[in-house]
Amino acid sequence: MEHRMKTSRVAFLFLAVALALAAPTGGRTARAGQIVKSYLPLVAKPPASVCPTSSGNSYQSGPAIQWDNDNPVRHASQHADKNLALRGYSATSGTAGLVNYGSDDPTQPPQLATLFTPNRVPAFGLYRINNWNWAPSPSPGTPGGPVTNPPVTVLGLQTSAGESLRVPSSGYDIGGGMEIIVIYADADTIALQYGRTDSAASGYTVHVDNICADPNLLNLYNSLDGGTRYVYKGTPDTTPDYNLPNLPAGQVFGTARGAQVRVAIVDSGAYMDPRSCNEWWQIRPGHSGC
């Protein structure tokens, strides 16, 4: 018995040493006495098993305008201005509350409190989106270092798993009672464009990540994500080229995957600070000032 226990301990020590030697060193050789760090993703998502597999919601499509000047056309899933997951983001520090940058849009921009019913200003988590090193289309490119100005570019919003998420209201109307087109969606993220241009380079785009996209909305998006959308047409104009999902303000587009959804706001290609109270939190129940 004692011999077996000693053998087991020796085997355990051998395994521990083997694992330590096999640990990644980030492409560098460890020197004697050097501490080797193993980097793990800073932002994790709960498994897809928490997401509903069916839905009673219905959605419709409407015209969209091809806008990005990529030839060949870059697929939306490989476009870092449409698919937030390509860029990635990491936690940062700062004021975990509303901040005052003033306001320069006479029309009400997207209001983040209206993601929720009832409207609310939840607890915040702070993140920074990564820059992007573009490559010739159709190659997507690679992530760069974090965007540092503004200091916060992705905002975590406290949620309850399974609660409904709605298209944030604004003063914009793209026609037919619709508020946005969906320029990207997958199982856990969505990009809402407040216009009919199939691009984040024009107008406002709201990215919402760490969600369960509504199955019916995702099916519609996938059915439209092809064909003419990926035929290069040349100089952008105002002529509709194909259809994408259209949603009105307040329509459910999915549910919270866990204890926090994460939101980024792009204004004509530039990532904004989503804490700005006089822009994205003009509607802020329980908060009279910034």
N, C-alpha and C positions, 0 to 999 in steps of 0.2 A: 504493500500500500504506500509506504513512504517513498519507495523508488518511483512509483507511478506519479506521485505528487511532484517530486523533483523533476521528473521528465516533462511533466505538463508545464511547470514554471519555466524551464529552459526553452521549451517550444514557444511559450508566450513571449519571452524576451527576444527570441530570434525573430518572431513575427513583428514585434514593435520596432526593432532595429531596421528590418527590411522595409517597413512602411515609411519610416523616417527618411531612409535613403532614397525612396521613390518619390517623396513629396516634391511638387513642382517648386522651382526656384525662380520663376518669372524670367527664365532664359539666362540667368546669371549663375556663376559657380560660387558656392558658399565657401568662405574662408574659415579657418579655425577660429572659433569663438564668435562667429557672426550669427546673428539671429535671422533665420529665414522665415519670411512671411508668406502665408498662402492666402491669396485674395479670393473672396467669395462675393457673389452679387450682393449689393447693398439693398436692393428692392426685390422682395420676394412676393409671390402671389399664391393665394390658396389654390388647391387643385380644382380642376374643372368639374369634379363630382358635385360641388356645391351648387352648380348652375342648373336651372330648369331645362328640361328637354322638349317641352311643348309650351305653347302660348295661345291665348285667346285674342291677342292683339292683331289688328290688320293694318297694312301699310300700302301706300301707293307710290308710283314713280312719276317723275316729271322731268322736263328738259334741263340739260346741263350743257355748259359751253366748254369745249376743250381750250385750255389756257396755257399750260406749261409748254415751253418751246423746246421739247426734247425730241430729237430725231435719231434713232427710233424712239417712240414714246416709252417712257419708263413706266413699268408696271407699278400700280399703286402700292402693292405690298413691298416693293423695293424702293419706294420714294420716301426719303427721310422727312419730308414736310407733310406727308400724309399718314405714314405709319410711325407713331411715336416710339414704338418698341425698338425700331432700328437705332435711333439715337441713344436711347437709354437715359437714365438720370440717377442722381445720387443724393443722399441726405446732406443737408447743410444746416447752419445755425442762423439765428436772427430773431426778429420780432415775430412771435407766433400769434399775430393779431393783425387787425386792419391797419394800413398805413396810408398816409395822405400824399398823393402825387398831384392832386388837382384833377381837373377833367377838361378835355379839349374836344369832346364829341357832343355836338348839340342834339344828336339823336341818341337815345338811350342804347348803349352797347349791351351785349349779353349779360344777364344778371344771374350770378352763380347761386344766390339763395333760392332761386326758383327751380334749381335742380331737384328740390325736395318738396314734398307735401306733408305737413304745412311748410311754407318757406322758413328757412332758418340760416343762421350763421353758426356753423359747427366749429368744433375745435380743429386747429390747423396743424399740419405737419409740413415741413419745409424741405424743398428739393431744388436741385439745379439740373436743367437739361444739358445735354452735351452738344457742342458744336458739331459740324459735319464737314468732312473732307469729300467733296463731290468728285466723282469720276465720270468719264464720258459715258453717256447712255448707251446701252441699258444697264451697265454696271452701277450698283447703288452707291459705292463709295464706302467710307469708313468713319466711325465716330472719332471726334477730336476731344479735347479737354472740355471741362464744364464752361458754360456761359456764365460770366461773372458780373455782367451789367445788363439788366438789373440783377441784384443779388439773389433773388428767388424767382424761378421761372416755372416751377411745378408746385402746385399746392395740394397737400393731402387734406381731404375733408372727411371728418369722422362720420361713419355710417353704421347702420345695423345690417348684418348680412341678410340679403334677400329683399331689402327695401327698394321700392321703385325709384328709378331715375328718369327725369323728364327733360325735354329740350328746354334750355334756359330761355326765358322771354327776353325780348329786346324791342327797340323801336323800329326794327327793320321788317320788311314784308317783301318776299320775293315773288308774290303774285299767287292768286288762287287760294289765299288764306294760309299759305305755307311760309315757314320761317327759315328753314335750312334745307340743304341737300347733304347727303351722306357721301363724303369723298373717300372714306375708308372705313371698313369694319372687319373685325375678326371676332373670335370668341371672347376676347377680354379687353378690347379697346375699340374706340370709335372716334371719327373726326367729323365734326359738324361745321359746314361752311355756310356763313350767313350771306349767301348770294347764289348765283347760278353758275359761277365759274368753278370749274373742276380743279381748284388750286388753292393753296394757302398763301399764295403771293398776292392775292387780291381780297380786300375786306377782312372780316374777322373769321377766324377758325377756332373752334373750341375742341380740344382733345380731352377725352375722358377715358382714363385707364383704370385697370383693376376692376373691371365690371364683368357681368354676365350679359352679353349682348342678347337681345330678344331673339329667339330662334327664328321667328317668322320674318323679322327685319333682316337678319343675317342671310336667310334663304333668298330674300328679294335682292339684297345687295349682290350676292354671289351670282345670281341669275343675270344681272346687268353688267357685271364686271368682265367685259370682253368685247369682241367685235369692234364696232366703230370707235369705241373708247381708245383703242390702241392703234388707230390708223392716223399717222401724222398728217395734219392738214395745213401746216404752215403758220403764217401770222395769225395770232388770235383775233377774233372779232366777236360780235355780239350775237351771232347766229347759233341757235341750239344745235348740237351735234348728235346727242344721244340722251338716254334717260338714266337717272340715278334716283334712289329713294328720296322722296320729299316728305318732310314732317312739319306740322305746325308747332307753335310754341305750346309747351305743356304736354305734348304726347310722350308717352313712355317709350324709351328706346332700350331699356334693359334694367337690370337690378344690380345692387351692390354685391360684390363677390365676397367681401369680408368687412373688417372694421374700418376700412378707409378706401375711398376712391381718390384718384389723383387727377388734377385738372391742369392743363396748360392752355394759354390763350395766345394766339398769334394775330398780329395786326399787320396785314400786308407783308408777311414774311418775317416780321420781327417778333421774338418772344417777349411778352410783357410780364410785369409783376402782377400775379393774380390776387395779391392782397390789397390792391388799390381800392380804397373804399368809395371814392367818388366816380369810379368807372364801373367796376364789376360788382360792386356792393352798394349801389344806390338804393336798392331794396335790401334792408338789413334789419329785420325785426329784432327789437330789444337793444339796438345800437343807435343812439341818437346822434353821436358824433364819431369822428375817426379816432 
